[in-house]
Amino acid sequence: MNAALVLATQQFAEHPALEDPDIDEIFIVESPGRFRRLPYHQHKIVLLLAATRHSVERWRAEGRTVRHVRLDDDLSFAAGVGRLVEKHHPDGLAWMSATDRGVDERLHRLCDQLGLRSKTYPDNLFLTSEAESDRWFLEHSGARMEDFYRWQRRRTGILMEKGKPAGRRWNFDEDNRHPLPKVGLDIPAAPHEAPDQITREVMAEVERRFSDHPGRAADFWLPVAPESARAWLDHFVQERLLEFGRYEDAMAADEHVLFHSVISPLLNIGLLTVDEVIDSVSRHGEAPLASVEGFIRQVIGWREYMRGMYRAHPELEHVNALGLSRRLEGWWYTNDGVPAEVPRPVRTVLDRVHRWGYAHHIERLMVLSNWMLLQGYAPGEVNRWFLSLFVDAYDWVMVPNVMGMGQYADGGLVGTKPYISGGAYLQKMGSWWNSAQEAKDSAYTEAYWAFLDRHEEQLVGNPRLSLPLAQMRTRRGE
């Protein structure tokens, strides 16, 4: 008898174990220790547990044999697998290869300890196989995301017409940088999935067991099954894709979703597949090409580039090119006692992250990560915080995104420059202050110039920073 171990981050409607004739039983292990390795947002724990339990119910309804170690058993993950093996005596254990580093190795060691044969299925979280991605990064050392993205387009034929990019442009990024107009634009209501009985039970359990973690399980808002995830995607395509591209980088103090899809929490645990997402977005005939291309670039370009960089550069977990060492204060994790001098954009986005476990990409990069870098927080501290607070956060995506793009801790390996700004950019894209002058005089702007001054020697060789560094020198009277 052979069993398949299904991980919480792999809740595929068509998991390969379900089609494997060698598999007799499915093993599921919930481990409370896994959810205490970091102070994970309660919504992240609810999402993973509720998705897992919906899968268990669905598979059992289909007549499959599912062996389930629940949270109440209070076992470590390894002990949970060991109990199932001891009780049900499989000869071999199969699982889908995990994206985060080290998981497969630990499972292979566990199989050796338990005397089991092991077998892995390919990682289905991505469009690109591990081998294809690894080969590209090996052969294109130093290449940027745009190079990878064009390779993806050529390789897959997505948004291609007779070997040329649709619209005769690879990238419509210049069309995707508009702030929201003052009047005349209807913003759809933020999506919300009403929890069913299984999810409500998980919410209550998480609130009881993990009450010291950020967020409130009672506010959980996401779909937890493949069919509801598809409906969530369809709703985005019908209601928000049309304006997604134009306002992709826009911000608003009173809107936490705007025209974004919020599919990353679902895509990153297999409730949606990349193929489903691309197919759904590509078929929307009324959406402008700039919106379709901008969205697809995030999915097959940025997302898969981050995974490729994570695999190609394990050193990213420990880099600190600027030598930053400040510790994150406790209020980042509790949202209590936030100092009054913290600027309004940071306070506002921090509030919504604590409530929803989510902020869209420009708020993550240009509000939170920007401020953390300007304040000199240690990049490892910042990475730990993002991993803890965001419902879609896993090592493979956060390590290159935070350590590279967000904190410039790699010195320019992932991105070409530090993604920093003062108040003027934030005011342009989000109207956070009452006037442009107030933004110019804000703590954000002061911190921006101080950062350039402190790190001038380390940044002076970057051609993309030559103008702001020159402006900084003029400000200090040189």
C-alpha positions in Angstrom: 0.0 0.0 0.0 1.2 3.5 -0.9 0.1 6.8 0.5 0.3 10.4 -0.8 1.0 13.2 1.6 -0.8 16.4 0.5 0.8 19.6 1.9 -1.4 22.5 3.0 0.1 24.8 0.3 -0.9 22.3 -2.5 -4.7 22.2 -2.4 -5.2 21.5 -6.1 -8.5 20.3 -7.4 -6.5 18.0 -9.6 -3.6 17.0 -7.4 -1.5 14.4 -9.3 -1.8 11.9 -6.4 -5.5 11.6 -7.2 -4.7 10.2 -10.7 -1.8 8.0 -9.6 -2.9 4.3 -9.7 -0.2 3.4 -7.1 -1.8 5.6 -4.4 -4.2 3.9 -2.1 -4.6 6.5 0.7 -4.1 10.2 1.2 -2.4 11.5 4.3 -3.1 15.0 5.7 -1.2 16.4 8.7 -2.1 19.6 10.6 0.6 20.7 13.0 0.1 23.5 15.5 3.9 23.9 15.7 4.0 24.7 12.0 1.8 27.7 12.6 3.9 28.9 15.5 7.2 29.1 13.8 6.4 32.7 13.1 3.6 34.9 14.4 1.5 34.3 11.3 -1.6 36.4 10.7 -4.7 34.5 11.8 -6.1 34.8 8.3 -3.2 32.9 6.8 -3.7 30.1 9.3 -7.5 30.0 8.6 -6.9 29.9 4.9 -4.5 26.9 5.0 -6.6 25.0 7.5 -10.0 25.7 5.9 -8.7 24.8 2.5 -7.2 21.6 3.8 -10.4 20.5 5.5 -12.5 21.3 2.5 -10.2 19.1 0.4 -10.6 16.3 3.0 -14.4 16.6 2.8 -14.4 16.7 -1.0 -12.1 13.7 -1.4 -14.0 11.6 1.1 -17.2 12.5 -0.7 -15.6 11.1 -3.8 -14.9 7.8 -2.1 -11.2 8.3 -1.4 -9.5 7.1 1.8 -8.1 10.1 3.6 -6.2 9.7 6.9 -6.2 13.0 8.8 -4.1 14.2 11.7 -5.9 17.3 13.1 -4.7 20.3 15.0 -6.2 18.9 18.2 -3.8 15.9 18.1 -1.0 18.4 19.0 1.7 16.6 17.0 4.6 18.0 15.2 4.5 17.5 11.4 7.1 14.7 11.5 5.3 13.0 14.5 2.0 13.3 12.6 3.4 11.5 9.6 5.0 8.9 11.8 1.7 8.2 13.5 -0.1 7.7 10.2 2.7 5.4 9.0 2.7 3.4 12.2 -1.1 3.0 12.1 -1.7 2.3 8.4 1.6 0.7 7.3 2.2 2.1 3.8 5.2 0.8 1.9 5.9 4.2 0.2 5.1 7.9 0.5 4.6 10.3 -2.4 4.2 14.0 -2.3 4.3 17.0 -4.7 7.7 18.7 -4.6 7.5 21.8 -2.3 8.6 25.2 -3.6 10.1 26.4 -0.3 13.7 25.2 0.2 14.4 22.3 2.5 10.9 20.7 2.7 11.7 17.9 0.2 14.9 17.1 1.9 13.2 16.8 5.3 10.6 14.5 3.9 13.1 12.3 2.2 15.0 12.0 5.5 11.7 11.2 7.3 11.0 8.5 4.7 14.5 7.0 5.3 13.9 7.0 9.1 10.5 5.3 8.7 11.8 2.8 6.1 9.6 4.1 3.3 10.1 4.4 -0.4 9.7 8.0 -1.5 8.3 9.5 -4.7 7.8 13.2 -5.7 5.5 14.7 -8.3 6.5 18.0 -10.1 5.6 21.3 -8.4 2.4 22.4 -10.1 2.3 25.9 -8.6 4.0 27.4 -11.7 3.8 27.5 -15.4 7.5 26.8 -15.8 9.0 23.5 -14.6 11.8 23.6 -12.1 14.2 22.2 -14.8 13.3 24.8 -17.4 13.5 27.7 -14.9 16.8 26.5 -13.4 18.3 26.1 -16.9 17.3 29.6 -17.9 18.7 31.2 -14.8 22.0 29.3 -15.2 22.3 30.4 -18.8 21.3 34.0 -18.2 23.3 35.1 -15.2 22.6 38.8 -14.5 19.5 38.9 -16.7 16.5 41.0 -15.5 12.8 40.2 -15.1 12.0 41.8 -18.5 14.3 39.3 -20.2 12.7 36.4 -18.4 9.2 37.7 -19.1 9.9 37.9 -22.9 11.3 34.4 -22.8 8.1 33.3 -21.1 6.0 34.9 -23.8 7.9 33.4 -26.6 8.1 30.0 -25.0 4.4 29.8 -24.2 2.9 31.9 -27.0 0.8 33.9 -24.5 -0.1 37.3 -25.9 1.9 36.5 -29.1 0.7 37.0 -32.7 2.8 35.4 -35.5 5.9 35.5 -33.3 5.4 39.1 -32.3 4.0 40.5 -29.0 0.3 41.4 -29.2 0.0 45.1 -29.8 3.6 45.2 -31.1 4.8 46.0 -27.5 6.2 43.6 -24.9 5.3 45.9 -22.0 2.6 48.4 -21.4 4.0 49.5 -18.1 4.0 53.2 -19.1 0.2 53.0 -19.4 -0.2 51.4 -16.0 1.0 54.3 -13.7 -2.1 56.5 -13.4 -3.3 57.9 -10.0 -7.0 57.7 -9.4 -9.0 60.6 -10.7 -10.6 63.0 -8.2 -14.1 62.2 -9.4 -16.0 60.1 -11.9 -14.5 56.7 -11.3 -16.6 53.9 -9.7 -14.5 51.6 -7.6 -16.1 48.1 -7.1 -16.7 46.9 -3.6 -13.9 44.8 -2.2 -14.5 41.1 -2.6 -15.6 39.0 0.3 -16.4 35.3 0.6 -19.0 34.4 3.3 -17.6 31.5 5.4 -19.4 28.1 5.4 -19.7 25.8 8.5 -16.3 24.2 8.0 -14.6 27.6 7.7 -16.5 29.1 10.7 -15.3 26.2 12.8 -11.7 26.8 11.7 -12.1 30.5 12.4 -13.2 29.8 16.0 -10.4 27.3 16.5 -7.7 29.7 15.2 -9.0 32.6 17.3 -8.9 30.3 20.4 -5.5 28.7 19.7 -3.6 31.6 18.1 -5.2 34.6 19.9 -1.7 36.1 20.4 -1.1 36.2 16.6 -1.8 39.3 14.5 -5.3 39.8 12.9 -8.7 38.6 13.9 -9.9 35.3 12.5 -13.5 36.6 12.7 -12.7 39.0 9.9 -11.6 36.2 7.4 -12.7 37.1 3.9 -11.2 34.7 1.3 -12.4 31.6 -0.6 -11.0 28.3 0.6 -12.0 25.8 -2.1 -11.2 25.5 -5.9 -14.8 26.2 -7.0 -15.1 29.4 -4.9 -11.6 30.5 -6.0 -12.7 30.2 -9.6 -15.8 32.3 -8.9 -13.5 34.9 -7.2 -11.3 35.0 -10.3 -14.3 35.4 -12.6 -15.6 38.2 -10.4 -12.3 40.1 -10.8 -12.3 39.6 -14.6 -15.8 40.9 -14.9 -15.7 43.7 -12.3 -12.1 45.0 -12.0 -9.8 43.8 -14.9 -11.1 46.6 -17.2 -9.4 49.3 -15.1 -6.7 47.1 -13.5 -3.9 48.2 -15.8 -4.5 51.9 -15.8 -4.7 52.1 -12.0 -2.3 49.2 -11.1 0.0 51.5 -9.1 -2.7 53.8 -7.6 -3.4 54.0 -3.9 -6.3 55.3 -1.8 -6.4 55.7 1.9 -10.0 54.4 2.1 -9.7 51.5 -0.4 -7.6 48.4 0.2 -8.3 46.4 -3.0 -9.2 49.0 -5.7 -8.9 47.1 -9.0 -6.6 44.3 -7.9 -7.5 40.6 -8.1 -6.4 39.3 -4.6 -5.7 35.9 -6.3 -2.1 35.5 -4.9 -3.3 33.8 -1.7 -5.3 31.3 -3.8 -2.7 30.8 -6.5 0.1 30.3 -4.0 -1.7 27.3 -2.4 -3.1 25.7 -5.5 -6.7 26.7 -5.2 -6.2 28.3 -8.6 -3.7 27.2 -11.3 -1.6 29.5 -13.5 -3.3 28.0 -16.6 -6.8 28.8 -15.2 -5.8 32.4 -14.4 -4.2 33.1 -17.8 -7.1 31.5 -19.6 -9.7 33.5 -17.7 -7.9 36.9 -18.1 -7.0 36.3 -21.8 -10.6 35.6 -22.8 -12.0 38.9 -21.6 -12.7 40.6 -24.9 -13.5 44.1 -23.5 -10.5 44.6 -21.3 -7.8 46.8 -22.8 -4.5 45.1 -23.8 -2.7 47.2 -21.2 -4.7 45.7 -18.4 -4.5 42.1 -19.7 -0.7 42.4 -20.4 -0.1 44.1 -17.1 -1.8 41.4 -15.2 -0.3 38.5 -17.1 3.2 40.1 -16.6 2.6 39.8 -12.9 1.7 36.2 -13.1 4.1 34.6 -15.7 6.8 37.3 -15.4 7.2 38.7 -11.9 5.9 35.7 -9.9 7.8 33.1 -11.8 10.9 35.3 -11.9 10.8 35.5 -8.1 10.6 31.7 -7.8 13.5 31.4 -10.3 15.7 33.8 -8.4 14.9 32.1 -5.1 16.1 28.8 -6.6 19.1 30.2 -8.3 20.4 32.4 -5.4 19.9 30.7 -2.0 22.3 33.4 -0.6 19.4 35.9 -0.9 18.1 34.8 2.5 21.2 36.2 4.3 22.3 39.3 2.3 22.7 42.7 3.8 24.5 44.9 1.3 23.8 48.1 3.1 24.8 46.8 6.5 21.4 47.7 8.1 20.8 46.5 11.7 17.8 48.2 13.3 15.3 45.8 15.0 11.6 46.1 14.2 9.7 47.4 17.2 6.9 45.3 18.6 4.2 47.6 17.3 4.8 46.3 13.8 3.4 43.0 15.0 0.7 44.3 17.3 -0.4 47.6 15.7 -0.6 49.0 19.2 1.3 52.1 20.2 2.4 53.1 16.7 4.5 56.3 17.2 2.7 59.5 16.2 5.7 60.4 13.9 5.1 57.4 11.7 3.7 58.9 8.4 0.0 58.5 7.5 0.6 56.2 4.5 2.5 53.7 6.7 -0.1 53.9 9.5 -3.0 53.4 7.1 -1.5 50.4 5.2 -0.3 48.9 8.5 -3.9 49.1 9.8 -5.2 47.2 6.7 -2.5 44.6 6.8 -3.4 43.8 10.4 -7.1 43.6 9.5 -6.9 41.7 6.2 -3.5 40.2 6.0 -3.2 41.9 2.6 -2.1 45.1 0.9 -1.6 45.4 -2.9 1.8 45.3 -4.4 2.5 49.0 -4.7 1.6 49.6 -1.0 3.9 46.7 0.0 6.8 48.1 -2.1 6.4 51.9 -2.0 4.8 52.4 1.4 5.8 49.6 3.8 9.0 48.3 2.4 10.1 51.8 1.3 9.7 53.2 4.8 11.4 50.2 6.4 14.4 50.7 4.2 14.6 54.4 4.8 14.5 53.7 8.5 17.4 51.3 8.4 15.7 48.1 9.6 17.7 44.9 9.2 16.5 43.2 6.0 16.1 39.8 7.8 13.8 41.5 10.3 11.8 43.0 7.4 11.6 39.6 5.6 10.4 37.9 8.8 7.6 40.5 9.2 6.3 40.1 5.7 6.4 36.4 6.0 4.3 36.6 9.2 1.8 39.3 8.3 0.8 38.5 4.7 -1.7 35.8 3.8 0.1 35.0 0.6 3.6 35.0 1.9 6.0 32.0 1.6 9.8 31.9 1.5 10.1 31.4 -2.3 8.3 34.7 -3.1 9.2 36.8 -0.1 12.9 36.2 0.1 13.7 37.6 -3.4 10.9 40.2 -3.3 11.8 41.6 0.2 15.5 41.1 0.3 16.0 42.1 -3.3 13.4 44.4 -4.6 12.1 45.8 -1.3 15.3 46.2 0.8 18.1 46.2 -1.8 19.9 43.9 0.6 21.4 42.1 -2.5 23.0 45.2 -3.8 21.1 45.0 -7.1 20.8 41.4 -8.0 17.0 41.2 -8.2 16.3 44.9 -9.0 18.4 47.6 -10.6 18.0 50.2 -7.8 16.6 50.7 -4.3 12.8 51.2 -4.6 12.7 54.3 -2.4 10.9 57.6 -2.7 9.9 60.6 -0.6 6.5 62.1 -0.1 6.1 63.5 -3.7 5.6 60.1 -5.3 3.3 58.8 -2.7 1.2 62.0 -2.9 1.0 61.7 -6.7 -0.2 58.1 -6.5 -2.3 58.3 -3.4 -3.1 61.9 -2.2 -2.0 60.9 1.3 -1.4 64.5 2.5 -3.5 67.6 2.2 -1.2 69.2 -0.3 1.9 68.7 -2.3 3.8 71.0 0.0 2.8 68.9 3.0 4.1 65.8 1.3 7.3 67.6 0.5 7.7 68.6 4.1 6.8 65.2 5.5 8.8 62.8 7.5 8.8 60.5 4.5 10.7 63.1 2.4 13.1 63.9 5.2 13.9 60.2 5.6 14.4 59.8 1.8 17.1 62.5 1.7 18.7 61.2 4.9 18.9 57.7 3.5 20.7 58.9 0.3 23.1 60.9 2.4 23.9 58.0 4.7 24.5 55.6 1.8 25.9 57.8 -0.8 29.2 55.9 -1.0 27.4 52.6 -1.5 24.9 54.0 -4.1 27.1 56.4 -6.1 27.9 53.9 -8.9 24.2 53.2 -9.7 23.3 55.2 -12.8 19.6 55.2 -11.9 20.4 57.1 -8.8 22.7 59.8 -10.3 20.0 62.4 -10.4 18.6 62.0 -6.9 22.1 61.8 -5.5 23.0 65.1 -7.3 19.8 66.7 -5.8 20.8 65.4 -2.4 24.2 67.1 -2.7 22.6 70.3 -3.7 20.4 70.2 -0.7 23.3 69.9 1.6 25.0 72.9 -0.1 27.6 71.3 -2.3 
